[in-house]
Amino acid sequence: MALCRAGLGSRLGQCWALPTGSGTRGSRRDQVLLSLPQNRRKHGFSPVSFLHVLHGYDEFQYIGKSNPAFPSIFQRIWEEILKDKQVMVILCGSLISMMESQTLSYNSPLYGRRTAQIRLTQIPFRYYGEFFPHKSRRELIEMYSVTGGVPKYIELFAESKDIYKAIERNVLNRSGYLYDEPNFLLQQEVSEVGSYFSVIKAIAAGNSKLSAIASMLEVKATSLTKYLKTLMDLDILEREVPITENNPEKSKKGLYKIKDNYIRFWFAFIYPNRSFIESGNSWIVMDKIHKGLITNHTAFVYEDVCRERMWELNVAETWPFQFSKIGRWWDAHDEIDIAAMDPDGENLILGECKFWKEPVGVSVLQTLENKSARVEWKKATRHVWYVLFSASGFTEELKQSAASRPDLLLCDDSENN
C-alpha cells in the first residue's frame, strides 16, 4: 500500500521510500506511501513493471474525515483482497496532521502496512532557473526569495515580468491566491491559529531567542515548546546554533528563524501592513516593499542560496577535502554567514554573502579574516579557507588577491551561470 500526502495547501508533493513499519515522520509537504505485495517487500522499492494494477487515491484524508471508519474498512480490504496480488496502492493527501493520524499513527488501522514512502520538499534553488530561463541569476534570487521552491507560487510568479509586478499582482491583490496564504496553511494544520501566528510574528519582528520570544508574548518559555516543535515539523521554522557547537540540541545559543521564504516575506511586509491593503492603499505597502525587499529580506535568503551552493562546490571537490557540516557562526559581537567544517582534517571554511548593488572589495575579506580570529574551534591546528559570494561581482583588487591565494575562493553571482 502506498500513502501519498500532499503538502500544506497542496503546495508540494512528497515521496519517501521506507521499509514497512518505519517510524519516520513526514513534513508539511505532500507525502506518498507506497505499499506493494508481501512477497515483493524483501526486495525493497519494486519497479512498477511487474504490477498489473495501480490504484491511486488523492486527498485520502478527506475520505477518513467524512467517514472515520474508512481506514479500518480499507485495512480489511488490503488484508483480505489486495495484499497478495500484483497491485500497488498510492494514498495521497495534503494535510499532514490528518494523514499522520489516519495512516502513520500507531493507532491507525493502516499503521505498519506501508512499504515505501516518497517525500518531496521544496525545489532547490539550483533548479530554479529552469522555470525562468531568460532571467539573470540576480533576478532568479530575487524571485526565489519570495516564492521559495513551491511549484504553485513559481507558477503564479512566472506570468509577471519582474518581482515587484509579481508581488503586486499575486500578493497585494485581496482576491489573489497568496494574499492570505499563511493563514490558510495554518488553519489546515493547527487548531490554535492565533497562538501560532503570535509565535511567528514575534520571530519575524527579530526575536530569535527563546527567551526573547517568550518575553514579547508575555508567557513562560516552557509553554512555547509545543508551538515551536509543530512549526518546525511543518517546515515553517528552523532552529540554528553556531556550527562549532559540540552539542547542538542542548546549546543555549539556539536561534529560531522562519525557514519558509514566502512566509518570511509575508510576515515582514504583508501582515504588519494589512490595514493599508484593506483600505485600498496597497501602494503604500508596495512602496515599503520597493525600499526594503532587498536589504531586509532578499539579502538574508541569499545566504541560504549560498550555503546550498556550498554543497555543490563540496561535491565538485573545490577544496582538497570535503566538509561534513555547514551553517553559520556567531558570538555576542560578530557573525559569519558561512562556516563549514572538516573535523577529521581540521579544515574550516569561512565565508560572507553580499547581495549588494556594487562589487565586493578587499575590505570584506579583511573583515572576515579579522572575525575568523574569534572562532575558537581548533585554533592552534586548523587550516582556514575563505569563500566570498557576491551578487554584483568583485573589484579588480580583490580578484588579483584571489589569483595568488589558494585559500580564497570568489563566487560571482552577477554572471548568468
N, C-alpha and C positions, 0 to 999 in steps of 0.2 A: 504494500500500500504506500502511496506517495502522498505526502502532505505539502501543499503549496500555500504559503502565507504571504499575501501582498502587504506592502508597507503602508505606513500611515497615509491615508488619503490616496491610496493606490499610487503612491509616488514611485515605487520601485518594485522590482521583482527580486526574489532571493531563492537560492537553491543551495542545499547542503548535501553532501554525500557522507552519511554516518552509519555505523552499524546499528542494528536493531537494539533498542533499549538504551541508547546513549542519552546521557542527561544534559547534553549541550543545549543551552538556551539560545533562542533567536534574538534578533534585534528588532528595531521598529520597521525594518523593510519587509518586502514580500518574502515569504518563506515557502519552500516546496519540500515536501517529504515524499520520498519515493518508496513504494513497497512492492517487492517482487515475489514470485513464488518461492516457497520454502526451500525447494531443492536448488535454488539459484543463489541463496544468500551467502553460502560459504565462498562464493567467487567474487563477492563484493558487488559493486555497482555494475550490473549486467547491461549489455547493449540492448537496444530496443529490437534488433533484428530478429531475435527468437520469439518475440511476442506475437500472438495472434490478435489480441485485443488491447486497446489502451483506453481507459476511462479517465476523464478529467472533470473535476468539479470546481468551478470558480466561486469565490466568495463563500466558501464552505461554512464559515462561522454563522452566516445568516440562516442557514438551514437549522443549525443547532439552536439558534436564538428563537426561531419560530416554533421549534419542536424540540425541547430539551432531551427527549428520549431518543432522538435520531442517532447520536453517536453510539448508543447501545444497540440500536437496530442495525446500524452499519457494521458494527463489530461482529454481530451474528452473521450478517451476510458474508463478510470476509471469511470468517472461520468455517462456515458450513458450505459455501459455494465457490468463492474466488481464490482462496489461499493456495490451493494446489494446481490451479490452472495457469496456462500461459497468458497472464494478464498483468498489466500494470495499472495501478490506480493513482491518480495525482489529485491531491486536495489542495486547493489554493484559497488564500484568504488575505484580507488587507488589514485586519485588526489584530495586533499582536496579543493583547491580553485575552481576547476571546478565543483565538486559535490555540493559545497555550492551554487554556482551561479545558478546551474541547478535545485536544489531540495530544498535547505534550505533557500535561499534568499527570502526576502519578494516579490521581483519582479518576482520570478519563478512561472510559472503556477501551479506547484505542491506544492507550499507553503501551509502549514497547513493541508495537507492531510495524513501525516504520523500518525500512531497510536502507533508506538513503535520504539525505537532506541536502538541498542546494540553496545556498544563500548568496544573494546579490546585494552588495552595498552600493553607495553612490559611485558613479562613473569617475575614475581617477582623472586628474587634470591632463595627464599625458595623452588621453584620447579626445580631449575636449575640442581640439582643432578640427577634428573630422566633421563636427557639426557646423563649423563656421570656417570653411577652407579659405576664404578670401580675407579674413581678418588678421591683423598683426598679432604677435604674441602678447603685446601690451593690451590690446583690445580684448583678447581672449581672457586675460587675467581679470580685467575689469568686469567682464560679463560673468565669469566664474565666481567672482566674489559675491555675487547676488544669487545666482541660480544654483551654485554648487553643482554636484553631479546628478541632479534629479532630472530624469528624462522629460517629465511633463513641463517643468519650469524652462528647460532648454528649448523645448518645442515652442513655448509661448514667446520667448525672447528672440527666437530665430527670425521672426517676422519683422523685427524692428532694425533700423539702420545702426543705431548706437545704444549704449547702455541707458542713457537718460530718457530717450524716447521709449525704450522698452519698459522702464520703471513707470513712466507717466501713463502708459497705455495699460499695463497689467497690474500695477500695484496701487497707484493713486486713484484709479477708477473704482468707485464704490461698488460697482456691479461686476468688477473684474474677478477672475478666478483666485488671484493671490492676495486680494485686499485683506481678507480675514482668515487667511490660511492657517497661521499658527493656532488661533483659537479653535478652528475646526479640527485640526490634528489632535489637540489635547482633549477635546470633547469626546473624540472617538476612543481614547485610550485610558483616561483617568476620570475619576468621579469628582474630585475636588479641584476643578479647573482654576478657581480663584487662587488657591494656595500655590499651585504650581506656577501660575502666572507671576505671583509675587516673588517667588524664588528666582525665576528667570529675569524678571525686571530688576531685581537687586543686583544680580551678576552683570547685567547689561549696563548698569549705572557705574560699574567699576569696582564693585565689592566682590573680590575674587577669593578672599579668605573666608573660611567657615565662620570665624568669629565676627567678621565684618558683615556677612550676610545676616547672621542672627541678630546683630545689633541693629541693622537697618529695619528688620522686620519685627524687632522687639519681642523675640522669642528665644528660648534656650537652644543652644547649638545642637543638643542631642535630639531635639524634636524635628530637626531638618533632615536627619539621616534617611528616612523613608523617601522623602521627596527627591533628594539628590540622587539616590540609587535608582529610582524609577526613571528619572530624566536621563541618567547615564545609560540605562538599559535601552532607552528609546533613541539613543544616539543624538540626543539634543545637547547634552552637556558632556564634558570630559574633565577629569582631574589630572593636573600636571604637577610634577615635582622636578626639582633640578636633576639633570641626568646623572650627576655624580652621587646622588643619594644611595646609600647601601641598602636601605630597607624602605622602598617607596610607599608600601601600604601603610606603614606606621609613621611616615615622615610628617612632621609638624609644619613643613614648608609647602604643603599641598595648596594649589590654587585651582579654582573652578573657572572654566570658561565655556562659552557657548560654542559648541562644535559645529552645528549646522549653519552654513553660510547664510541662507535666506532668513532663518530665524534670528540670527545675529543682526543682520541688516534691518529686519522688521522692527525689532525692539529698540534699535538705535535711532531710526528715522521715522517710522510709521506710528508705532504705539504711542510715543510721547506727544505726537502732533495730530492725533485723530480729530481733535476738535476743529482744527483748520480745515481738514478734508471734509468733515461732516457739514461744515458751514459753507461749503462751496469755495473755500480759499486754498485749494490744493497748490496754487502757485507759490504760496509761502513755503510749503513743505518742499516743493521742487527746488526752490532757491537754497534751502538748507542742505539738500542733497547735493546740489552742484558745488557748494562750498566745502562740504565735509566728507563726501563719499571716499575720496582717495586717501586723505590723511587720517581719517578716523575709522575707516573700515577696510578698504582695499589693501592698504599697506600692511595690515595685520594678516589678512588672508594670504597675501603674497609670501609671508613667512611659511605658511603651511605648504604652499606650492613648492617653495624652495626645498623644504625638508623632504617632500615627496621625490623631487628630482635627485636629492642626495642618494636615495636608494638606487636609482638608475645609474648614477655615477659609480656607486659602490659595486654593483654587479658588473659594470664595464671595466673594472679593475683600473680605475683612475689613479688610485694610490697603490703603493706596494704592499698593501694589507687591505683587509675588509673589516669595517667596523660592524659591531653587533648591536649597538644601542645608539639611538639618536633622539634628541629632544632639544630642550633649551637649558640654559644655566642662568641662575641669578642668585644674588645675595641682597643684603639690605641696601646696597649702594649702586650696584651695576647689574646689567642684564646682557646676555649674549644670545642672539637669535637662534644660532645653530651650535649644537655641541654633540659630537659623535665620538664614541669610544671604541677602542680595540683593547679590551682589558688584558688579553694574553700577550700582545706585543707592546703594550704600554704606549699606544699611539692615541693622540687626542686631536680631533679636528674641531676648530672653532670658526664660526662664520657670521657674517652680517648680511641682511637682506634689505635693500633700499629701493623702494618704489618711488623714486624721485623723478622730477622733470629734467634735471640736469645730471651730467655724468658724475659718477663716484670718483673721488680723488684719493690721494695718498693719505689725507688726514683720517679717513675712515679706517684704513689699515692700521695706522699708528694708534688710534684709539682702541682698536680691537687688541692689538699687541699689549697695550697697557692693561686692559681689562683681563687679559689672559693670566697676568701675574697674580690675580686674586683667586683664580681657580686652584684649589689646593690638591686636587687629585694627582697623586704620584708626581708631585712637583720635582722631586730630585732626579727621577729616572725617565720621565716621559719624553716623547718626541711630539712637538706641537706642529700641526699643519693648519693652514689658513685657507678659507674659501670666501669669496665675496660674490654676491648676486646683485645685479643691477638691472632695473627696467629701462634705463636710459644710457647704458654703456659706461665706459670708463675714460678717464683723462689719459692723455698720452704719457704723462709722467708715471702714472700707475701701471700702464701697460709695459713700459720699459722696465720698471721694477720687477714686474711679474716674469718678464722674459729671462731674468737672471736668477730667479728664485724658484727652485723646485718645490719648495714648501708652500707656494702660493698659487691658488687656482682662481681665475676670474671667469664668471659665468655671465655672459651678456644676453639679457632677455630683450634687448632692443632689436636683436636680429630675429628674423622670421624663421626660426629653426624649430 
